[in-house]
Amino acid sequence: MGCAFAGNHVAARVAFDDGAGVLLAILMRSGGTLLVLAVLVLWQRQSLRLPPGAWRWQLLLGLLIATQSLCLYSAVARVPVALALLVANVFPILLALLTWALGGPRPSARTAALMGLILLGLVFVLDVPGRLASNASAGPEWLLGVALAFCAASVFACALWITDHKLPQVRGSVRSLLTIFIVFSSANLAGMTGALPGGLNLPASTTGWLALATLVVLYGTGFIVLFMSVPRLNMSRNAPVMNIEPLATLLMGWVVLDQMLSAGQVLGGVIVVTGIVLLTYRKTAHTPGAARPIAGIPKRN
């Protein structure tokens, strides 16, 4: 699943380089996933009725995921894919801080130390030492790309907090369907109103269309398999393996796009991923089948 999500972002960059608009990519991937999820929910005969007071949180969740998709794809279009994914994957830090700020448990000393390790890795990922040594100024596209990736991490952390604290009683399949529907509707609305100029531009060649088709298949497959696996796996123990996505993106970006980070950036990427894995890892409690979450990182649904 991690490799599928990584391939989706690499395919998106191929499509963007061929002239495809960001909104077009979001529409295609959310539309394809929406169709499959709708069939699954209808087949399982799940009710779309939500508990009282849940609709506003479900709407906000969908809008946050739509924003995250737009920001991350926009970042991928401007900076190397692996760099965008590494910056966007700092969401566990933001989620821990958000949970603490909203009355949750204070991050432990171990969690705070790992946060510092991740931030140190990001310093190398963004090649801060190299830029300071060469006095090279970052271009506007680079700065905007990094800012968009961080924005994607921020809104995704908010979306996870809402999922954990405001919508835990909503069945995962229904929540996923409604979220994707809101993402699809938001992208349609943005396209019709012209809110994002060039967002619906078509690819210039067959390569771009094939890339769009590939990202639809990879994202849809990863999303649906993840949705089907959550009830069957102990995600509190197995979720950290999903952090293979940035490293898989680094390899795919080199093979497909000829994008290669420097040795220092690769080292920083390893530090970031290692820190995230340790941060999201949950130790098994003594009671069989029980899991104990890290302070500041709530258990995800």
Order of alpha helices (4+ residues) and beta strands (2+ residues): alpha-alpha-alpha-alpha-alpha-alpha-alpha-alpha-alpha-alpha-alpha-alpha-alpha
